[in-house]
Amino acid sequence: MEPKIVIFTTPTCVFCRKAKEYFQSKRLRFKEVDVSRDPAAAQDMVRRSGQMGVPVILINNHVVVGFDVAKIERLLALH
C-alpha cells in the first residue's frame, strides 16, 4: 500500500523543493499544501508539528520537520 504523504510548503522554500524532488525520484505520490496561500493549512501544520517553518512532511500522519532523509526513509520502510 502506498504511503499517504503531505508536504506543507511555500513557493520560496529550497528544502521543500528538495523534498518534492526526492519523492518524485522514488515515484511516490504526495499532496502539496502551500501554507503561504492557505492560512487554515498553516494553522493545521503548526498544530501538528509545533513548527512554523517548512517543510513539514506527513507520512501516514507521522510528522517530519524539515527535509530529514533518514527519518523519511525510516517511515517509508514501515510500509
mmCIF file of the N, C-alpha and C atoms, coordinates in Angstrom:
data_MODEL
# 
_entry.id   MODEL 
# 
loop_
_atom_site.group_PDB 
_atom_site.id 
_atom_site.type_symbol 
_atom_site.label_atom_id 
_atom_site.label_alt_id 
_atom_site.label_comp_id 
_atom_site.label_asym_id 
_atom_site.label_entity_id 
_atom_site.label_seq_id 
_atom_site.pdbx_PDB_ins_code 
_atom_site.Cartn_x 
_atom_site.Cartn_y 
_atom_site.Cartn_z 
_atom_site.occupancy 
_atom_site.B_iso_or_equiv 
_atom_site.pdbx_formal_charge 
_atom_site.auth_seq_id 
_atom_site.auth_comp_id 
_atom_site.auth_asym_id 
_atom_site.auth_atom_id 
_atom_site.pdbx_PDB_model_num 
ATOM 1   N N  . MET A 1 1  ? 0.840  -1.186 0.000  1.00 0.00 ? 1  MET A N  1 
ATOM 2   C CA . MET A 1 1  ? 0.000  0.000  0.000  1.00 0.00 ? 1  MET A CA 1 
ATOM 3   C C  . MET A 1 1  ? 0.886  1.251  0.000  1.00 0.00 ? 1  MET A C  1 
ATOM 4   N N  . GLU A 1 2  ? 0.523  2.190  -0.818 1.00 0.00 ? 2  GLU A N  1 
ATOM 5   C CA . GLU A 1 2  ? 1.317  3.415  -0.935 1.00 0.00 ? 2  GLU A CA 1 
ATOM 6   C C  . GLU A 1 2  ? 1.096  4.306  0.293  1.00 0.00 ? 2  GLU A C  1 
ATOM 7   N N  . PRO A 1 3  ? 2.180  4.878  0.824  1.00 0.00 ? 3  PRO A N  1 
ATOM 8   C CA . PRO A 1 3  ? 2.014  5.756  1.987  1.00 0.00 ? 3  PRO A CA 1 
ATOM 9   C C  . PRO A 1 3  ? 1.286  7.041  1.608  1.00 0.00 ? 3  PRO A C  1 
ATOM 10  N N  . LYS A 1 4  ? 0.578  7.615  2.566  1.00 0.00 ? 4  LYS A N  1 
ATOM 11  C CA . LYS A 1 4  ? -0.084 8.904  2.360  1.00 0.00 ? 4  LYS A CA 1 
ATOM 12  C C  . LYS A 1 4  ? 0.907  9.986  2.773  1.00 0.00 ? 4  LYS A C  1 
ATOM 13  N N  . ILE A 1 5  ? 1.296  10.810 1.802  1.00 0.00 ? 5  ILE A N  1 
ATOM 14  C CA . ILE A 1 5  ? 2.327  11.829 2.027  1.00 0.00 ? 5  ILE A CA 1 
ATOM 15  C C  . ILE A 1 5  ? 1.738  13.213 1.749  1.00 0.00 ? 5  ILE A C  1 
ATOM 16  N N  . VAL A 1 6  ? 1.922  14.106 2.724  1.00 0.00 ? 6  VAL A N  1 
ATOM 17  C CA . VAL A 1 6  ? 1.516  15.503 2.571  1.00 0.00 ? 6  VAL A CA 1 
ATOM 18  C C  . VAL A 1 6  ? 2.742  16.353 2.887  1.00 0.00 ? 6  VAL A C  1 
ATOM 19  N N  . ILE A 1 7  ? 3.029  17.334 2.024  1.00 0.00 ? 7  ILE A N  1 
ATOM 20  C CA . ILE A 1 7  ? 4.145  18.245 2.254  1.00 0.00 ? 7  ILE A CA 1 
ATOM 21  C C  . ILE A 1 7  ? 3.599  19.664 2.370  1.00 0.00 ? 7  ILE A C  1 
ATOM 22  N N  . PHE A 1 8  ? 3.804  20.264 3.537  1.00 0.00 ? 8  PHE A N  1 
ATOM 23  C CA . PHE A 1 8  ? 3.455  21.674 3.730  1.00 0.00 ? 8  PHE A CA 1 
ATOM 24  C C  . PHE A 1 8  ? 4.643  22.489 3.232  1.00 0.00 ? 8  PHE A C  1 
ATOM 25  N N  . THR A 1 9  ? 4.391  23.399 2.294  1.00 0.00 ? 9  THR A N  1 
ATOM 26  C CA . THR A 1 9  ? 5.460  24.117 1.607  1.00 0.00 ? 9  THR A CA 1 
ATOM 27  C C  . THR A 1 9  ? 5.153  25.609 1.494  1.00 0.00 ? 9  THR A C  1 
ATOM 28  N N  . THR A 1 10 ? 6.161  26.336 1.006  1.00 0.00 ? 10 THR A N  1 
ATOM 29  C CA . THR A 1 10 ? 5.980  27.695 0.477  1.00 0.00 ? 10 THR A CA 1 
ATOM 30  C C  . THR A 1 10 ? 6.722  27.752 -0.854 1.00 0.00 ? 10 THR A C  1 
ATOM 31  N N  . PRO A 1 11 ? 6.360  28.682 -1.719 1.00 0.00 ? 11 PRO A N  1 
ATOM 32  C CA . PRO A 1 11 ? 6.990  28.736 -3.049 1.00 0.00 ? 11 PRO A CA 1 
ATOM 33  C C  . PRO A 1 11 ? 8.497  28.986 -3.026 1.00 0.00 ? 11 PRO A C  1 
ATOM 34  N N  . THR A 1 12 ? 9.010  29.649 -1.995 1.00 0.00 ? 12 THR A N  1 
ATOM 35  C CA . THR A 1 12 ? 10.423 30.029 -1.974 1.00 0.00 ? 12 THR A CA 1 
ATOM 36  C C  . THR A 1 12 ? 11.301 29.057 -1.190 1.00 0.00 ? 12 THR A C  1 
ATOM 37  N N  . CYS A 1 13 ? 10.740 27.984 -0.684 1.00 0.00 ? 13 CYS A N  1 
ATOM 38  C CA . CYS A 1 13 ? 11.460 27.068 0.209  1.00 0.00 ? 13 CYS A CA 1 
ATOM 39  C C  . CYS A 1 13 ? 12.328 26.078 -0.584 1.00 0.00 ? 13 CYS A C  1 
ATOM 40  N N  . VAL A 1 14 ? 13.644 26.187 -0.430 1.00 0.00 ? 14 VAL A N  1 
ATOM 41  C CA . VAL A 1 14 ? 14.580 25.319 -1.142 1.00 0.00 ? 14 VAL A CA 1 
ATOM 42  C C  . VAL A 1 14 ? 14.432 23.863 -0.675 1.00 0.00 ? 14 VAL A C  1 
ATOM 43  N N  . PHE A 1 15 ? 14.310 23.647 0.639  1.00 0.00 ? 15 PHE A N  1 
ATOM 44  C CA . PHE A 1 15 ? 14.213 22.276 1.138  1.00 0.00 ? 15 PHE A CA 1 
ATOM 45  C C  . PHE A 1 15 ? 12.871 21.641 0.793  1.00 0.00 ? 15 PHE A C  1 
ATOM 46  N N  . CYS A 1 16 ? 11.845 22.455 0.605  1.00 0.00 ? 16 CYS A N  1 
ATOM 47  C CA . CYS A 1 16 ? 10.559 21.929 0.122  1.00 0.00 ? 16 CYS A CA 1 
ATOM 48  C C  . CYS A 1 16 ? 10.746 21.355 -1.280 1.00 0.00 ? 16 CYS A C  1 
ATOM 49  N N  . ARG A 1 17 ? 11.467 22.099 -2.113 1.00 0.00 ? 17 ARG A N  1 
ATOM 50  C CA . ARG A 1 17 ? 11.727 21.649 -3.487 1.00 0.00 ? 17 ARG A CA 1 
ATOM 51  C C  . ARG A 1 17 ? 12.534 20.352 -3.467 1.00 0.00 ? 17 ARG A C  1 
ATOM 52  N N  . LYS A 1 18 ? 13.543 20.277 -2.590 1.00 0.00 ? 18 LYS A N  1 
ATOM 53  C CA . LYS A 1 18 ? 14.350 19.050 -2.484 1.00 0.00 ? 18 LYS A CA 1 
ATOM 54  C C  . LYS A 1 18 ? 13.486 17.873 -2.032 1.00 0.00 ? 18 LYS A C  1 
ATOM 55  N N  . ALA A 1 19 ? 12.580 18.112 -1.100 1.00 0.00 ? 19 ALA A N  1 
ATOM 56  C CA . ALA A 1 19 ? 11.692 17.043 -0.620 1.00 0.00 ? 19 ALA A CA 1 
ATOM 57  C C  . ALA A 1 19 ? 10.796 16.547 -1.756 1.00 0.00 ? 19 ALA A C  1 
ATOM 58  N N  . LYS A 1 20 ? 10.231 17.472 -2.520 1.00 0.00 ? 20 LYS A N  1 
ATOM 59  C CA . LYS A 1 20 ? 9.360  17.075 -3.638 1.00 0.00 ? 20 LYS A CA 1 
ATOM 60  C C  . LYS A 1 20 ? 10.148 16.280 -4.676 1.00 0.00 ? 20 LYS A C  1 
ATOM 61  N N  . GLU A 1 21 ? 11.359 16.743 -4.983 1.00 0.00 ? 21 GLU A N  1 
ATOM 62  C CA . GLU A 1 21 ? 12.201 16.008 -5.942 1.00 0.00 ? 21 GLU A CA 1 
ATOM 63  C C  . GLU A 1 21 ? 12.524 14.609 -5.429 1.00 0.00 ? 21 GLU A C  1 
ATOM 64  N N  . TYR A 1 22 ? 12.772 14.496 -4.129 1.00 0.00 ? 22 TYR A N  1 
ATOM 65  C CA . TYR A 1 22 ? 13.071 13.192 -3.527 1.00 0.00 ? 22 TYR A CA 1 
ATOM 66  C C  . TYR A 1 22 ? 11.886 12.236 -3.723 1.00 0.00 ? 22 TYR A C  1 
ATOM 67  N N  . PHE A 1 23 ? 10.681 12.689 -3.369 1.00 0.00 ? 23 PHE A N  1 
ATOM 68  C CA . PHE A 1 23 ? 9.505  11.809 -3.501 1.00 0.00 ? 23 PHE A CA 1 
ATOM 69  C C  . PHE A 1 23 ? 9.227  11.483 -4.967 1.00 0.00 ? 23 PHE A C  1 
ATOM 70  N N  . GLN A 1 24 ? 9.440  12.453 -5.865 1.00 0.00 ? 24 GLN A N  1 
ATOM 71  C CA . GLN A 1 24 ? 9.251  12.177 -7.290 1.00 0.00 ? 24 GLN A CA 1 
ATOM 72  C C  . GLN A 1 24 ? 10.256 11.144 -7.782 1.00 0.00 ? 24 GLN A C  1 
ATOM 73  N N  . SER A 1 25 ? 11.494 11.212 -7.291 1.00 0.00 ? 25 SER A N  1 
ATOM 74  C CA . SER A 1 25 ? 12.521 10.262 -7.717 1.00 0.00 ? 25 SER A CA 1 
ATOM 75  C C  . SER A 1 25 ? 12.198 8.846  -7.246 1.00 0.00 ? 25 SER A C  1 
ATOM 76  N N  . LYS A 1 26 ? 11.446 8.747  -6.140 1.00 0.00 ? 26 LYS A N  1 
ATOM 77  C CA . LYS A 1 26 ? 11.027 7.443  -5.610 1.00 0.00 ? 26 LYS A CA 1 
ATOM 78  C C  . LYS A 1 26 ? 9.689  7.008  -6.201 1.00 0.00 ? 26 LYS A C  1 
ATOM 79  N N  . ARG A 1 27 ? 9.153  7.826  -7.096 1.00 0.00 ? 27 ARG A N  1 
ATOM 80  C CA . ARG A 1 27 ? 7.856  7.572  -7.720 1.00 0.00 ? 27 ARG A CA 1 
ATOM 81  C C  . ARG A 1 27 ? 6.736  7.459  -6.681 1.00 0.00 ? 27 ARG A C  1 
ATOM 82  N N  . LEU A 1 28 ? 6.812  8.308  -5.667 1.00 0.00 ? 28 LEU A N  1 
ATOM 83  C CA . LEU A 1 28 ? 5.785  8.342  -4.633 1.00 0.00 ? 28 LEU A CA 1 
ATOM 84  C C  . LEU A 1 28 ? 4.906  9.569  -4.839 1.00 0.00 ? 28 LEU A C  1 
ATOM 85  N N  . ARG A 1 29 ? 3.607  9.359  -4.779 1.00 0.00 ? 29 ARG A N  1 
ATOM 86  C CA . ARG A 1 29 ? 2.681  10.476 -4.913 1.00 0.00 ? 29 ARG A CA 1 
ATOM 87  C C  . ARG A 1 29 ? 2.592  11.211 -3.583 1.00 0.00 ? 29 ARG A C  1 
ATOM 88  N N  . PHE A 1 30 ? 2.388  12.516 -3.675 1.00 0.00 ? 30 PHE A N  1 
ATOM 89  C CA . PHE A 1 30 ? 2.239  13.321 -2.471 1.00 0.00 ? 30 PHE A CA 1 
ATOM 90  C C  . PHE A 1 30 ? 1.286  14.472 -2.765 1.00 0.00 ? 30 PHE A C  1 
ATOM 91  N N  . LYS A 1 31 ? 0.721  15.005 -1.692 1.00 0.00 ? 31 LYS A N  1 
ATOM 92  C CA . LYS A 1 31 ? -0.122 16.190 -1.794 1.00 0.00 ? 31 LYS A CA 1 
ATOM 93  C C  . LYS A 1 31 ? 0.697  17.363 -1.278 1.00 0.00 ? 31 LYS A C  1 
ATOM 94  N N  . GLU A 1 32 ? 0.771  18.409 -2.076 1.00 0.00 ? 32 GLU A N  1 
ATOM 95  C CA . GLU A 1 32 ? 1.496  19.613 -1.663 1.00 0.00 ? 32 GLU A CA 1 
ATOM 96  C C  . GLU A 1 32 ? 0.495  20.650 -1.175 1.00 0.00 ? 32 GLU A C  1 
ATOM 97  N N  . VAL A 1 33 ? 0.771  21.215 0.009  1.00 0.00 ? 33 VAL A N  1 
ATOM 98  C CA . VAL A 1 33 ? -0.092 22.243 0.574  1.00 0.00 ? 33 VAL A CA 1 
ATOM 99  C C  . VAL A 1 33 ? 0.750  23.506 0.770  1.00 0.00 ? 33 VAL A C  1 
ATOM 100 N N  . ASP A 1 34 ? 0.420  24.553 0.028  1.00 0.00 ? 34 ASP A N  1 
ATOM 101 C CA . ASP A 1 34 ? 1.146  25.830 0.106  1.00 0.00 ? 34 ASP A CA 1 
ATOM 102 C C  . ASP A 1 34 ? 0.577  26.642 1.269  1.00 0.00 ? 34 ASP A C  1 
ATOM 103 N N  . VAL A 1 35 ? 1.301  26.668 2.384  1.00 0.00 ? 35 VAL A N  1 
ATOM 104 C CA . VAL A 1 35 ? 0.800  27.353 3.576  1.00 0.00 ? 35 VAL A CA 1 
ATOM 105 C C  . VAL A 1 35 ? 0.842  28.875 3.433  1.00 0.00 ? 35 VAL A C  1 
ATOM 106 N N  . SER A 1 36 ? 1.568  29.398 2.431  1.00 0.00 ? 36 SER A N  1 
ATOM 107 C CA . SER A 1 36 ? 1.574  30.845 2.224  1.00 0.00 ? 36 SER A CA 1 
ATOM 108 C C  . SER A 1 36 ? 0.245  31.319 1.633  1.00 0.00 ? 36 SER A C  1 
ATOM 109 N N  . ARG A 1 37 ? -0.516 30.408 1.035  1.00 0.00 ? 37 ARG A N  1 
ATOM 110 C CA . ARG A 1 37 ? -1.801 30.755 0.417  1.00 0.00 ? 37 ARG A CA 1 
ATOM 111 C C  . ARG A 1 37 ? -3.000 30.236 1.210  1.00 0.00 ? 37 ARG A C  1 
ATOM 112 N N  . ASP A 1 38 ? -2.738 29.415 2.231  1.00 0.00 ? 38 ASP A N  1 
ATOM 113 C CA . ASP A 1 38 ? -3.830 28.743 2.942  1.00 0.00 ? 38 ASP A CA 1 
ATOM 114 C C  . ASP A 1 38 ? -3.622 28.869 4.448  1.00 0.00 ? 38 ASP A C  1 
ATOM 115 N N  . PRO A 1 39 ? -4.164 29.939 5.061  1.00 0.00 ? 39 PRO A N  1 
ATOM 116 C CA . PRO A 1 39 ? -3.961 30.153 6.495  1.00 0.00 ? 39 PRO A CA 1 
ATOM 117 C C  . PRO A 1 39 ? -4.465 29.002 7.364  1.00 0.00 ? 39 PRO A C  1 
ATOM 118 N N  . ALA A 1 40 ? -5.555 28.356 6.964  1.00 0.00 ? 40 ALA A N  1 
ATOM 119 C CA . ALA A 1 40 ? -6.076 27.229 7.752  1.00 0.00 ? 40 ALA A CA 1 
ATOM 120 C C  . ALA A 1 40 ? -5.083 26.070 7.729  1.00 0.00 ? 40 ALA A C  1 
ATOM 121 N N  . ALA A 1 41 ? -4.471 25.831 6.587  1.00 0.00 ? 41 ALA A N  1 
ATOM 122 C CA . ALA A 1 41 ? -3.464 24.765 6.473  1.00 0.00 ? 41 ALA A CA 1 
ATOM 123 C C  . ALA A 1 41 ? -2.240 25.116 7.300  1.00 0.00 ? 41 ALA A C  1 
ATOM 124 N N  . ALA A 1 42 ? -1.863 26.392 7.312  1.00 0.00 ? 42 ALA A N  1 
ATOM 125 C CA . ALA A 1 42 ? -0.717 26.824 8.115  1.00 0.00 ? 42 ALA A CA 1 
ATOM 126 C C  . ALA A 1 42 ? -0.988 26.560 9.593  1.00 0.00 ? 42 ALA A C  1 
ATOM 127 N N  . GLN A 1 43 ? -2.200 26.870 10.052 1.00 0.00 ? 43 GLN A N  1 
ATOM 128 C CA . GLN A 1 43 ? -2.559 26.597 11.442 1.00 0.00 ? 43 GLN A CA 1 
ATOM 129 C C  . GLN A 1 43 ? -2.532 25.099 11.721 1.00 0.00 ? 43 GLN A C  1 
ATOM 130 N N  . ASP A 1 44 ? -3.018 24.300 10.800 1.00 0.00 ? 44 ASP A N  1 
ATOM 131 C CA . ASP A 1 44 ? -3.007 22.840 10.953 1.00 0.00 ? 44 ASP A CA 1 
ATOM 132 C C  . ASP A 1 44 ? -1.574 22.329 11.052 1.00 0.00 ? 44 ASP A C  1 
ATOM 133 N N  . MET A 1 45 ? -0.691 22.860 10.215 1.00 0.00 ? 45 MET A N  1 
ATOM 134 C CA . MET A 1 45 ? 0.716  22.452 10.235 1.00 0.00 ? 45 MET A CA 1 
ATOM 135 C C  . MET A 1 45 ? 1.346  22.761 11.589 1.00 0.00 ? 45 MET A C  1 
ATOM 136 N N  . VAL A 1 46 ? 1.116  23.962 12.107 1.00 0.00 ? 46 VAL A N  1 
ATOM 137 C CA . VAL A 1 46 ? 1.684  24.347 13.405 1.00 0.00 ? 46 VAL A CA 1 
ATOM 138 C C  . VAL A 1 46 ? 1.099  23.477 14.517 1.00 0.00 ? 46 VAL A C  1 
ATOM 139 N N  . ARG A 1 47 ? -0.202 23.203 14.451 1.00 0.00 ? 47 ARG A N  1 
ATOM 140 C CA . ARG A 1 47 ? -0.851 22.356 15.459 1.00 0.00 ? 47 ARG A CA 1 
ATOM 141 C C  . ARG A 1 47 ? -0.238 20.956 15.474 1.00 0.00 ? 47 ARG A C  1 
ATOM 142 N N  . ARG A 1 48 ? 0.005  20.413 14.300 1.00 0.00 ? 48 ARG A N  1 
ATOM 143 C CA . ARG A 1 48 ? 0.549  19.052 14.209 1.00 0.00 ? 48 ARG A CA 1 
ATOM 144 C C  . ARG A 1 48 ? 2.022  18.972 14.599 1.00 0.00 ? 48 ARG A C  1 
ATOM 145 N N  . SER A 1 49 ? 2.796  20.008 14.214 1.00 0.00 ? 49 SER A N  1 
ATOM 146 C CA . SER A 1 49 ? 4.252  19.906 14.334 1.00 0.00 ? 49 SER A CA 1 
ATOM 147 C C  . SER A 1 49 ? 4.866  20.795 15.406 1.00 0.00 ? 49 SER A C  1 
ATOM 148 N N  . GLY A 1 50 ? 4.133  21.831 15.811 1.00 0.00 ? 50 GLY A N  1 
ATOM 149 C CA . GLY A 1 50 ? 4.707  22.808 16.720 1.00 0.00 ? 50 GLY A CA 1 
ATOM 150 C C  . GLY A 1 50 ? 5.699  23.732 16.021 1.00 0.00 ? 50 GLY A C  1 
ATOM 151 N N  . GLN A 1 51 ? 5.779  23.658 14.700 1.00 0.00 ? 51 GLN A N  1 
ATOM 152 C CA . GLN A 1 51 ? 6.760  24.419 13.922 1.00 0.00 ? 51 GLN A CA 1 
ATOM 153 C C  . GLN A 1 51 ? 6.062  25.373 12.968 1.00 0.00 ? 51 GLN A C  1 
ATOM 154 N N  . MET A 1 52 ? 6.701  26.522 12.760 1.00 0.00 ? 52 MET A N  1 
ATOM 155 C CA . MET A 1 52 ? 6.190  27.460 11.764 1.00 0.00 ? 52 MET A CA 1 
ATOM 156 C C  . MET A 1 52 ? 6.995  27.386 10.469 1.00 0.00 ? 52 MET A C  1 
ATOM 157 N N  . GLY A 1 53 ? 8.154  26.743 10.508 1.00 0.00 ? 53 GLY A N  1 
ATOM 158 C CA . GLY A 1 53 ? 8.994  26.630 9.321  1.00 0.00 ? 53 GLY A CA 1 
ATOM 159 C C  . GLY A 1 53 ? 8.567  25.461 8.448  1.00 0.00 ? 53 GLY A C  1 
ATOM 160 N N  . VAL A 1 54 ? 8.893  25.562 7.168  1.00 0.00 ? 54 VAL A N  1 
ATOM 161 C CA . VAL A 1 54 ? 8.609  24.490 6.216  1.00 0.00 ? 54 VAL A CA 1 
ATOM 162 C C  . VAL A 1 54 ? 9.927  23.932 5.694  1.00 0.00 ? 54 VAL A C  1 
ATOM 163 N N  . PRO A 1 55 ? 9.961  22.741 5.166  1.00 0.00 ? 55 PRO A N  1 
ATOM 164 C CA . PRO A 1 55 ? 8.812  21.861 5.001  1.00 0.00 ? 55 PRO A CA 1 
ATOM 165 C C  . PRO A 1 55 ? 8.457  21.119 6.288  1.00 0.00 ? 55 PRO A C  1 
ATOM 166 N N  . VAL A 1 56 ? 7.184  20.839 6.401  1.00 0.00 ? 56 VAL A N  1 
ATOM 167 C CA . VAL A 1 56 ? 6.701  19.853 7.365  1.00 0.00 ? 56 VAL A CA 1 
ATOM 168 C C  . VAL A 1 56 ? 6.073  18.763 6.507  1.00 0.00 ? 56 VAL A C  1 
ATOM 169 N N  . ILE A 1 57 ? 6.510  17.539 6.720  1.00 0.00 ? 57 ILE A N  1 
ATOM 170 C CA . ILE A 1 57 ? 6.071  16.418 5.896  1.00 0.00 ? 57 ILE A CA 1 
ATOM 171 C C  . ILE A 1 57 ? 5.306  15.439 6.781  1.00 0.00 ? 57 ILE A C  1 
ATOM 172 N N  . LEU A 1 58 ? 4.146  15.017 6.306  1.00 0.00 ? 58 LEU A N  1 
ATOM 173 C CA . LEU A 1 58 ? 3.385  13.978 6.994  1.00 0.00 ? 58 LEU A CA 1 
ATOM 174 C C  . LEU A 1 58 ? 3.469  12.712 6.168  1.00 0.00 ? 58 LEU A C  1 
ATOM 175 N N  . ILE A 1 59 ? 3.882  11.628 6.801  1.00 0.00 ? 59 ILE A N  1 
ATOM 176 C CA . ILE A 1 59 ? 3.892  10.315 6.152  1.00 0.00 ? 59 ILE A CA 1 
ATOM 177 C C  . ILE A 1 59 ? 2.994  9.432  7.000  1.00 0.00 ? 59 ILE A C  1 
ATOM 178 N N  . ASN A 1 60 ? 1.807  9.129  6.471  1.00 0.00 ? 60 ASN A N  1 
ATOM 179 C CA . ASN A 1 60 ? 0.794  8.399  7.237  1.00 0.00 ? 60 ASN A CA 1 
ATOM 180 C C  . ASN A 1 60 ? 0.589  9.035  8.614  1.00 0.00 ? 60 ASN A C  1 
ATOM 181 N N  . ASN A 1 61 ? 0.480  10.358 8.623  1.00 0.00 ? 61 ASN A N  1 
ATOM 182 C CA . ASN A 1 61 ? 0.244  11.168 9.828  1.00 0.00 ? 61 ASN A CA 1 
ATOM 183 C C  . ASN A 1 61 ? 1.406  11.210 10.806 1.00 0.00 ? 61 ASN A C  1 
ATOM 184 N N  . HIS A 1 62 ? 2.575  10.680 10.438 1.00 0.00 ? 62 HIS A N  1 
ATOM 185 C CA . HIS A 1 62 ? 3.786  10.851 11.244 1.00 0.00 ? 62 HIS A CA 1 
ATOM 186 C C  . HIS A 1 62 ? 4.471  12.129 10.754 1.00 0.00 ? 62 HIS A C  1 
ATOM 187 N N  . VAL A 1 63 ? 4.848  12.992 11.694 1.00 0.00 ? 63 VAL A N  1 
ATOM 188 C CA . VAL A 1 63 ? 5.397  14.302 11.352 1.00 0.00 ? 63 VAL A CA 1 
ATOM 189 C C  . VAL A 1 63 ? 6.912  14.235 11.168 1.00 0.00 ? 63 VAL A C  1 
ATOM 190 N N  . VAL A 1 64 ? 7.378  14.810 10.062 1.00 0.00 ? 64 VAL A N  1 
ATOM 191 C CA . VAL A 1 64 ? 8.811  15.010 9.822  1.00 0.00 ? 64 VAL A CA 1 
ATOM 192 C C  . VAL A 1 64 ? 9.004  16.515 9.639  1.00 0.00 ? 64 VAL A C  1 
ATOM 193 N N  . VAL A 1 65 ? 9.815  17.123 10.501 1.00 0.00 ? 65 VAL A N  1 
ATOM 194 C CA . VAL A 1 65 ? 10.089 18.552 10.388 1.00 0.00 ? 65 VAL A CA 1 
ATOM 195 C C  . VAL A 1 65 ? 11.377 18.713 9.595  1.00 0.00 ? 65 VAL A C  1 
ATOM 196 N N  . GLY A 1 66 ? 11.282 19.473 8.500  1.00 0.00 ? 66 GLY A N  1 
ATOM 197 C CA . GLY A 1 66 ? 12.437 19.651 7.635  1.00 0.00 ? 66 GLY A CA 1 
ATOM 198 C C  . GLY A 1 66 ? 12.593 18.481 6.689  1.00 0.00 ? 66 GLY A C  1 
ATOM 199 N N  . PHE A 1 67 ? 13.592 18.584 5.833  1.00 0.00 ? 67 PHE A N  1 
ATOM 200 C CA . PHE A 1 67 ? 13.867 17.509 4.868  1.00 0.00 ? 67 PHE A CA 1 
ATOM 201 C C  . PHE A 1 67 ? 14.877 16.552 5.507  1.00 0.00 ? 67 PHE A C  1 
ATOM 202 N N  . ASP A 1 68 ? 14.365 15.708 6.403  1.00 0.00 ? 68 ASP A N  1 
ATOM 203 C CA . ASP A 1 68 ? 15.163 14.755 7.178  1.00 0.00 ? 68 ASP A CA 1 
ATOM 204 C C  . ASP A 1 68 ? 15.099 13.393 6.479  1.00 0.00 ? 68 ASP A C  1 
ATOM 205 N N  . VAL A 1 69 ? 16.045 13.161 5.567  1.00 0.00 ? 69 VAL A N  1 
ATOM 206 C CA . VAL A 1 69 ? 16.007 11.963 4.724  1.00 0.00 ? 69 VAL A CA 1 
ATOM 207 C C  . VAL A 1 69 ? 16.019 10.688 5.563  1.00 0.00 ? 69 VAL A C  1 
ATOM 208 N N  . ALA A 1 70 ? 16.833 10.645 6.604  1.00 0.00 ? 70 ALA A N  1 
ATOM 209 C CA . ALA A 1 70 ? 16.914 9.437  7.433  1.00 0.00 ? 70 ALA A CA 1 
ATOM 210 C C  . ALA A 1 70 ? 15.556 9.114  8.052  1.00 0.00 ? 70 ALA A C  1 
ATOM 211 N N  . LYS A 1 71 ? 14.889 10.114 8.592  1.00 0.00 ? 71 LYS A N  1 
ATOM 212 C CA . LYS A 1 71 ? 13.576 9.877  9.209  1.00 0.00 ? 71 LYS A CA 1 
ATOM 213 C C  . LYS A 1 71 ? 12.539 9.524  8.152  1.00 0.00 ? 71 LYS A C  1 
ATOM 214 N N  . ILE A 1 72 ? 12.587 10.192 7.001  1.00 0.00 ? 72 ILE A N  1 
ATOM 215 C CA . ILE A 1 72 ? 11.649 9.887  5.915  1.00 0.00 ? 72 ILE A CA 1 
ATOM 216 C C  . ILE A 1 72 ? 11.809 8.432  5.483  1.00 0.00 ? 72 ILE A C  1 
ATOM 217 N N  . GLU A 1 73 ? 13.050 8.001  5.284  1.00 0.00 ? 73 GLU A N  1 
ATOM 218 C CA . GLU A 1 73 ? 13.278 6.621  4.831  1.00 0.00 ? 73 GLU A CA 1 
ATOM 219 C C  . GLU A 1 73 ? 12.863 5.609  5.899  1.00 0.00 ? 73 GLU A C  1 
ATOM 220 N N  . ARG A 1 74 ? 13.064 5.960  7.170  1.00 0.00 ? 74 ARG A N  1 
ATOM 221 C CA . ARG A 1 74 ? 12.618 5.079  8.251  1.00 0.00 ? 74 ARG A CA 1 
ATOM 222 C C  . ARG A 1 74 ? 11.095 4.918  8.218  1.00 0.00 ? 74 ARG A C  1 
ATOM 223 N N  . LEU A 1 75 ? 10.377 6.017  8.037  1.00 0.00 ? 75 LEU A N  1 
ATOM 224 C CA . LEU A 1 75 ? 8.910  5.958  7.986  1.00 0.00 ? 75 LEU A CA 1 
ATOM 225 C C  . LEU A 1 75 ? 8.427  5.236  6.732  1.00 0.00 ? 75 LEU A C  1 
ATOM 226 N N  . LEU A 1 76 ? 9.091  5.449  5.603  1.00 0.00 ? 76 LEU A N  1 
ATOM 227 C CA . LEU A 1 76 ? 8.695  4.767  4.371  1.00 0.00 ? 76 LEU A CA 1 
ATOM 228 C C  . LEU A 1 76 ? 8.934  3.268  4.473  1.00 0.00 ? 76 LEU A C  1 
ATOM 229 N N  . ALA A 1 77 ? 9.961  2.863  5.216  1.00 0.00 ? 77 ALA A N  1 
ATOM 230 C CA . ALA A 1 77 ? 10.289 1.435  5.359  1.00 0.00 ? 77 ALA A CA 1 
ATOM 231 C C  . ALA A 1 77 ? 9.209  0.699  6.151  1.00 0.00 ? 77 ALA A C  1 
ATOM 232 N N  . LEU A 1 78 ? 8.409  1.413  6.914  1.00 0.00 ? 78 LEU A N  1 
ATOM 233 C CA . LEU A 1 78 ? 7.345  0.792  7.687  1.00 0.00 ? 78 LEU A CA 1 
ATOM 234 C C  . LEU A 1 78 ? 6.197  0.313  6.802  1.00 0.00 ? 78 LEU A C  1 
ATOM 235 N N  . HIS A 1 79 ? 6.226  0.711  5.507  1.00 0.00 ? 79 HIS A N  1 
ATOM 236 C CA . HIS A 1 79 ? 5.084  0.399  4.622  1.00 0.00 ? 79 HIS A CA 1 
ATOM 237 C C  . HIS A 1 79 ? 5.498  -0.442 3.456  1.00 0.00 ? 79 HIS A C  1 
# 
